Amino acid sequence: MKELVEILAKALVDQPEKVKVDLVDKERSIIIELRVAQDDMGKVIGKQGRIAKAIRSVVKAAAARQKKKVVVEIV
């Protein structure tokens, strides 16, 4: 899932080399922290958070097989 978020984020931003994804795996949940350049923050979040919601939906669908809750945080 870390790779999935990284691929999606790099496709959206102007500075893909500054995309960093950290994964914190807990017992029943996974927290994915996405960091991008300050100038690209708006591109990852999108108007009214639509792109961020779409990223979260895709990751949630991928996590359904592992029966874990996934939280994507854009930092």
DRENPA-358597 format. One record per atom (N, C-alpha, C, O): residue number from 1; residue in one letter; atom name; z, y, x. Coordinates in nm, 2 decimals, decimal comma. Each point is the difference from the previous one (the first is absolute). Layout:
DRENPA-358597
{NUM 'a' 'CA' {Z Y X}}
...
This chain:
DRENPA-358597
{1 'm' 'N' {0,00 -0,12 0,08}}
{1 'm' 'CA' {0,00 0,12 -0,08}}
{1 'm' 'C' {0,00 0,13 0,09}}
{1 'm' 'O' {-0,05 0,10 -0,04}}
{2 'k' 'N' {0,11 -0,11 0,15}}
{2 'k' 'CA' {0,00 0,11 0,09}}
{2 'k' 'C' {-0,14 0,04 0,04}}
{2 'k' 'O' {-0,04 0,11 0,00}}
{3 'e' 'N' {-0,04 -0,21 0,03}}
{3 'e' 'CA' {-0,14 0,02 0,03}}
{3 'e' 'C' {-0,08 0,06 -0,11}}
{3 'e' 'O' {-0,09 0,08 0,02}}
{4 'l' 'N' {0,12 -0,12 -0,14}}
{4 'l' 'CA' {-0,07 0,05 -0,12}}
{4 'l' 'C' {0,02 0,15 -0,02}}
{4 'l' 'O' {-0,09 0,07 -0,02}}
{5 'v' 'N' {0,22 -0,03 0,03}}
{5 'v' 'CA' {0,03 0,14 -0,01}}
{5 'v' 'C' {-0,06 0,08 0,11}}
{5 'v' 'O' {-0,05 0,11 -0,02}}
{6 'e' 'N' {0,05 -0,17 0,14}}
{6 'e' 'CA' {-0,06 0,07 0,12}}
{6 'e' 'C' {-0,15 0,02 -0,02}}
{6 'e' 'O' {-0,05 0,11 0,03}}
{7 'i' 'N' {-0,02 -0,21 -0,08}}
{7 'i' 'CA' {-0,15 0,01 -0,02}}
{7 'i' 'C' {-0,03 0,10 -0,11}}
{7 'i' 'O' {-0,09 0,09 0,02}}
{8 'l' 'N' {0,17 -0,09 -0,13}}
{8 'l' 'CA' {-0,02 0,10 -0,10}}
{8 'l' 'C' {0,02 0,14 0,04}}
{8 'l' 'O' {-0,08 0,09 -0,03}}
{9 'a' 'N' {0,19 -0,07 0,11}}
{9 'a' 'CA' {0,03 0,14 0,04}}
{9 'a' 'C' {-0,10 0,05 0,10}}
{9 'a' 'O' {-0,04 0,11 0,00}}
{10 'k' 'N' {0,00 -0,20 0,10}}
{10 'k' 'CA' {-0,10 0,05 0,10}}
{10 'k' 'C' {-0,13 0,03 -0,07}}
{10 'k' 'O' {-0,07 0,09 0,06}}
{11 'a' 'N' {0,03 -0,15 -0,17}}
{11 'a' 'CA' {-0,12 0,03 -0,06}}
{11 'a' 'C' {0,01 0,14 -0,07}}
{11 'a' 'O' {-0,11 0,06 -0,03}}
{12 'l' 'N' {0,23 -0,02 -0,01}}
{12 'l' 'CA' {0,01 0,13 -0,07}}
{12 'l' 'C' {0,01 0,12 0,09}}
{12 'l' 'O' {-0,04 0,11 -0,04}}
{13 'v' 'N' {0,10 -0,12 0,15}}
{13 'v' 'CA' {0,04 0,12 0,08}}
{13 'v' 'C' {-0,11 0,04 0,10}}
{13 'v' 'O' {-0,09 -0,07 0,03}}
{14 'd' 'N' {0,11 0,19 0,03}}
{14 'd' 'CA' {-0,09 0,06 0,10}}
{14 'd' 'C' {0,05 -0,04 0,14}}
{14 'd' 'O' {-0,09 -0,01 0,09}}
{15 'q' 'N' {0,21 -0,02 -0,07}}
{15 'q' 'CA' {0,06 -0,04 0,13}}
{15 'q' 'C' {0,06 -0,14 -0,01}}
{15 'q' 'O' {0,12 -0,02 -0,01}}
{16 'p' 'N' {-0,21 -0,09 0,01}}
{16 'p' 'CA' {0,05 -0,13 -0,02}}
{16 'p' 'C' {0,09 -0,05 0,12}}
{16 'p' 'O' {0,08 -0,09 -0,02}}
{17 'e' 'N' {-0,09 0,16 0,13}}
{17 'e' 'CA' {0,08 -0,05 0,12}}
{17 'e' 'C' {0,15 0,04 -0,02}}
{17 'e' 'O' {0,09 -0,05 0,07}}
{18 'k' 'N' {-0,06 0,14 -0,17}}
{18 'k' 'CA' {0,14 0,04 -0,02}}
{18 'k' 'C' {0,06 -0,07 -0,12}}
{18 'k' 'O' {0,11 0,03 -0,04}}
{19 'v' 'N' {-0,18 -0,13 -0,01}}
{19 'v' 'CA' {0,06 -0,08 -0,11}}
{19 'v' 'C' {0,09 -0,11 0,06}}
{19 'v' 'O' {-0,03 -0,07 0,10}}
{20 'k' 'N' {0,15 0,07 -0,15}}
{20 'k' 'CA' {0,10 -0,10 0,05}}
{20 'k' 'C' {0,07 -0,06 -0,12}}
{20 'k' 'O' {0,04 0,07 -0,10}}
{21 'v' 'N' {-0,03 -0,20 0,10}}
{21 'v' 'CA' {0,06 -0,08 -0,11}}
{21 'v' 'C' {0,11 -0,08 0,05}}
{21 'v' 'O' {-0,02 -0,08 0,10}}
{22 'd' 'N' {0,14 0,10 -0,16}}
{22 'd' 'CA' {0,12 -0,08 0,04}}
{22 'd' 'C' {0,04 -0,09 -0,11}}
{22 'd' 'O' {-0,01 0,04 -0,12}}
{23 'l' 'N' {0,05 -0,16 0,15}}
{23 'l' 'CA' {0,04 -0,10 -0,11}}
{23 'l' 'C' {0,15 -0,03 0,02}}
{23 'l' 'O' {0,04 -0,04 0,11}}
{24 'v' 'N' {0,03 0,05 -0,22}}
{24 'v' 'CA' {0,14 -0,04 0,00}}
{24 'v' 'C' {0,02 -0,12 -0,10}}
{24 'v' 'O' {-0,02 0,02 -0,12}}
{25 'd' 'N' {0,04 -0,14 0,17}}
{25 'd' 'CA' {0,00 -0,11 -0,08}}
{25 'd' 'C' {0,15 -0,04 -0,04}}
{25 'd' 'O' {0,08 -0,03 0,09}}
{26 'k' 'N' {-0,05 0,04 -0,21}}
{26 'k' 'CA' {0,14 -0,04 -0,05}}
{26 'k' 'C' {-0,01 -0,13 -0,08}}
{26 'k' 'O' {-0,11 -0,06 -0,01}}
{27 'e' 'N' {0,22 0,02 -0,04}}
{27 'e' 'CA' {0,01 -0,13 -0,06}}
{27 'e' 'C' {-0,10 -0,01 -0,12}}
{27 'e' 'O' {-0,07 -0,10 -0,01}}
{28 'r' 'N' {0,08 0,19 -0,08}}
{28 'r' 'CA' {-0,09 -0,01 -0,12}}
{28 'r' 'C' {-0,10 0,12 -0,01}}
{28 'r' 'O' {-0,07 0,01 -0,10}}
{29 's' 'N' {0,07 0,07 0,20}}
{29 's' 'CA' {-0,10 0,12 -0,01}}
{29 's' 'C' {-0,05 0,03 0,14}}
{29 's' 'O' {0,05 -0,04 0,10}}
{30 'i' 'N' {-0,16 0,11 -0,11}}
{30 'i' 'CA' {-0,07 0,05 0,12}}
{30 'i' 'C' {-0,02 0,15 -0,01}}
{30 'i' 'O' {-0,05 0,04 -0,10}}
{31 'i' 'N' {0,09 0,03 0,20}}
{31 'i' 'CA' {-0,02 0,14 0,00}}
{31 'i' 'C' {-0,11 0,04 0,10}}
{31 'i' 'O' {0,01 -0,04 0,12}}
{32 'i' 'N' {-0,12 0,10 -0,16}}
{32 'i' 'CA' {-0,11 0,04 0,09}}
{32 'i' 'C' {0,01 0,15 0,01}}
{32 'i' 'O' {-0,02 0,07 -0,10}}
{33 'e' 'N' {0,03 -0,02 0,22}}
{33 'e' 'CA' {0,00 0,14 0,03}}
{33 'e' 'C' {-0,13 0,04 0,06}}
{33 'e' 'O' {-0,04 -0,05 0,11}}
{34 'l' 'N' {-0,03 0,14 -0,18}}
{34 'l' 'CA' {-0,13 0,05 0,05}}
{34 'l' 'C' {0,02 0,14 0,05}}
{34 'l' 'O' {0,04 0,09 -0,07}}
{35 'r' 'N' {-0,08 -0,07 0,20}}
{35 'r' 'CA' {0,00 0,13 0,06}}
{35 'r' 'C' {-0,14 0,04 0,04}}
{35 'r' 'O' {-0,07 -0,07 0,06}}
{36 'v' 'N' {0,03 0,19 -0,10}}
{36 'v' 'CA' {-0,13 0,06 0,03}}
{36 'v' 'C' {0,02 0,14 0,06}}
{36 'v' 'O' {0,11 0,05 -0,01}}
{37 'a' 'N' {-0,21 0,01 0,06}}
{37 'a' 'CA' {0,01 0,14 0,05}}
{37 'a' 'C' {0,02 0,09 -0,11}}
{37 'a' 'O' {-0,03 -0,03 -0,12}}
{38 'q' 'N' {0,10 0,14 0,15}}
{38 'q' 'CA' {0,04 0,09 -0,11}}
{38 'q' 'C' {-0,12 0,06 -0,07}}
{38 'q' 'O' {0,01 0,02 -0,13}}
{39 'd' 'N' {-0,12 0,00 0,19}}
{39 'd' 'CA' {-0,12 0,05 -0,06}}
{39 'd' 'C' {-0,07 -0,11 -0,10}}
{39 'd' 'O' {-0,07 0,04 -0,09}}
{40 'd' 'N' {0,10 -0,16 0,12}}
{40 'd' 'CA' {-0,06 -0,11 -0,09}}
{40 'd' 'C' {0,10 -0,04 -0,11}}
{40 'd' 'O' {-0,04 -0,09 -0,08}}
{41 'm' 'N' {0,15 0,14 0,07}}
{41 'm' 'CA' {0,10 -0,04 -0,10}}
{41 'm' 'C' {-0,06 0,02 -0,14}}
{41 'm' 'O' {0,02 -0,09 -0,09}}
{42 'g' 'N' {-0,09 0,20 0,06}}
{42 'g' 'CA' {-0,05 0,02 -0,13}}
{42 'g' 'C' {-0,11 -0,10 -0,04}}
{42 'g' 'O' {-0,02 -0,04 -0,11}}
{43 'k' 'N' {-0,06 -0,01 0,21}}
{43 'k' 'CA' {-0,10 -0,10 -0,02}}
{43 'k' 'C' {0,06 -0,13 -0,04}}
{43 'k' 'O' {-0,06 -0,08 -0,08}}
{44 'v' 'N' {0,17 0,04 0,14}}
{44 'v' 'CA' {0,06 -0,13 -0,03}}
{44 'v' 'C' {0,07 0,01 -0,14}}
{44 'v' 'O' {0,01 -0,10 -0,07}}
{45 'i' 'N' {0,05 0,21 0,04}}
{45 'i' 'CA' {0,07 0,01 -0,13}}
{45 'i' 'C' {-0,10 0,03 -0,11}}
{45 'i' 'O' {0,02 -0,07 -0,11}}
{46 'g' 'N' {-0,11 0,15 0,13}}
{46 'g' 'CA' {-0,10 0,03 -0,11}}
{46 'g' 'C' {0,05 0,09 -0,11}}
{46 'g' 'O' {0,11 0,04 0,00}}
{47 'k' 'N' {-0,20 0,00 -0,08}}
{47 'k' 'CA' {0,03 0,09 -0,11}}
{47 'k' 'C' {0,10 -0,07 -0,10}}
{47 'k' 'O' {-0,03 -0,11 -0,05}}
{48 'q' 'N' {0,14 0,17 0,03}}
{48 'q' 'CA' {0,10 -0,06 -0,09}}
{48 'q' 'C' {0,05 -0,14 0,04}}
{48 'q' 'O' {0,05 -0,07 -0,08}}
{49 'g' 'N' {-0,07 0,04 0,21}}
{49 'g' 'CA' {0,05 -0,13 0,05}}
{49 'g' 'C' {-0,09 -0,12 -0,03}}
{49 'g' 'O' {0,05 -0,11 0,01}}
{50 'r' 'N' {-0,17 0,14 -0,05}}
{50 'r' 'CA' {-0,08 -0,11 -0,05}}
{50 'r' 'C' {-0,04 -0,10 0,11}}
{50 'r' 'O' {0,00 -0,12 -0,02}}
{51 'i' 'N' {-0,03 0,17 0,14}}
{51 'i' 'CA' {-0,03 -0,09 0,11}}
{51 'i' 'C' {0,12 -0,08 0,05}}
{51 'i' 'O' {-0,01 -0,12 0,03}}
{52 'a' 'N' {0,12 0,19 -0,03}}
{52 'a' 'CA' {0,13 -0,07 0,04}}
{52 'a' 'C' {0,03 -0,11 -0,10}}
{52 'a' 'O' {0,04 -0,11 0,04}}
{53 'k' 'N' {-0,06 0,14 -0,17}}
{53 'k' 'CA' {0,02 -0,11 -0,10}}
{53 'k' 'C' {-0,09 -0,11 0,01}}
{53 'k' 'O' {0,04 -0,12 -0,02}}
{54 'a' 'N' {-0,17 0,15 0,06}}
{54 'a' 'CA' {-0,10 -0,11 0,01}}
{54 'a' 'C' {0,04 -0,09 0,12}}
{54 'a' 'O' {-0,01 -0,12 0,00}}
{55 'i' 'N' {0,05 0,18 0,11}}
{55 'i' 'CA' {0,04 -0,07 0,12}}
{55 'i' 'C' {0,12 -0,09 -0,04}}
{55 'i' 'O' {0,01 -0,12 0,04}}
{56 'r' 'N' {0,09 0,17 -0,11}}
{56 'r' 'CA' {0,12 -0,08 -0,04}}
{56 'r' 'C' {-0,04 -0,11 -0,09}}
{56 'r' 'O' {0,05 -0,11 0,01}}
{57 's' 'N' {-0,15 0,13 -0,10}}
{57 's' 'CA' {-0,04 -0,11 -0,09}}
{57 's' 'C' {-0,07 -0,11 0,07}}
{57 's' 'O' {0,02 -0,12 -0,03}}
{58 'v' 'N' {-0,11 0,15 0,13}}
{58 'v' 'CA' {-0,06 -0,10 0,08}}
{58 'v' 'C' {0,10 -0,08 0,08}}
{58 'v' 'O' {-0,01 -0,12 0,00}}
{59 'v' 'N' {0,10 0,19 0,06}}
{59 'v' 'CA' {0,10 -0,07 0,08}}
{59 'v' 'C' {0,09 -0,09 -0,09}}
{59 'v' 'O' {0,04 -0,11 0,04}}
{60 'k' 'N' {0,00 0,16 -0,16}}
{60 'k' 'CA' {0,08 -0,07 -0,09}}
{60 'k' 'C' {-0,07 -0,13 -0,05}}
{60 'k' 'O' {0,06 -0,11 -0,01}}
{61 'a' 'N' {-0,19 0,12 -0,01}}
{61 'a' 'CA' {-0,08 -0,12 -0,04}}
{61 'a' 'C' {0,00 -0,10 0,12}}
{61 'a' 'O' {0,00 -0,12 -0,03}}
{62 'a' 'N' {-0,01 0,16 0,15}}
{62 'a' 'CA' {0,00 -0,09 0,11}}
{62 'a' 'C' {0,13 -0,06 0,02}}
{62 'a' 'O' {0,01 -0,12 0,05}}
{63 'a' 'N' {0,10 0,19 -0,08}}
{63 'a' 'CA' {0,13 -0,05 0,02}}
{63 'a' 'C' {0,05 -0,10 -0,11}}
{63 'a' 'O' {0,10 -0,07 0,01}}
{64 'a' 'N' {-0,17 0,07 -0,12}}
{64 'a' 'CA' {0,04 -0,08 -0,12}}
{64 'a' 'C' {0,00 -0,15 0,04}}
{64 'a' 'O' {0,08 -0,08 -0,05}}
{65 'r' 'N' {-0,17 0,04 0,14}}
{65 'r' 'CA' {0,00 -0,14 0,05}}
{65 'r' 'C' {0,12 -0,04 0,08}}
{65 'r' 'O' {0,04 -0,12 -0,01}}
{66 'q' 'N' {0,02 0,22 0,08}}
{66 'q' 'CA' {0,12 -0,03 0,08}}
{66 'q' 'C' {0,13 0,01 -0,08}}
{66 'q' 'O' {0,11 -0,03 0,05}}
{67 'k' 'N' {-0,12 0,07 -0,18}}
{67 'k' 'CA' {0,11 0,02 -0,09}}
{67 'k' 'C' {0,11 0,10 0,06}}
{67 'k' 'O' {0,12 -0,03 0,00}}
{68 'k' 'N' {-0,17 0,14 0,06}}
{68 'k' 'CA' {0,09 0,10 0,06}}
{68 'k' 'C' {-0,04 0,13 -0,06}}
{68 'k' 'O' {-0,12 0,03 -0,04}}
{69 'k' 'N' {0,21 0,06 0,03}}
{69 'k' 'CA' {-0,02 0,14 -0,04}}
{69 'k' 'C' {-0,05 0,08 0,12}}
{69 'k' 'O' {0,06 -0,01 0,11}}
{70 'v' 'N' {-0,16 0,09 -0,13}}
{70 'v' 'CA' {-0,05 0,08 0,11}}
{70 'v' 'C' {0,01 0,15 -0,04}}
{70 'v' 'O' {-0,04 0,04 -0,11}}
{71 'v' 'N' {0,09 0,03 0,21}}
{71 'v' 'CA' {0,01 0,15 -0,02}}
{71 'v' 'C' {-0,08 0,06 0,11}}
{71 'v' 'O' {0,02 -0,02 0,12}}
{72 'v' 'N' {-0,12 0,11 -0,16}}
{72 'v' 'CA' {-0,07 0,07 0,10}}
{72 'v' 'C' {0,05 0,14 0,00}}
{72 'v' 'O' {-0,01 0,08 -0,10}}
{73 'e' 'N' {0,06 -0,03 0,22}}
{73 'e' 'CA' {0,05 0,13 0,02}}
{73 'e' 'C' {-0,10 0,08 0,09}}
{73 'e' 'O' {-0,03 -0,05 0,11}}
{74 'i' 'N' {-0,01 0,16 -0,16}}
{74 'i' 'CA' {-0,09 0,09 0,09}}
{74 'i' 'C' {0,09 0,11 0,06}}
{74 'i' 'O' {0,06 0,08 -0,07}}
{75 'v' 'N' {-0,04 -0,09 0,20}}
{75 'v' 'CA' {0,09 0,08 0,07}}
{75 'v' 'C' {-0,08 0,11 0,08}}
{75 'v' 'O' {0,06 0,08 0,07}}
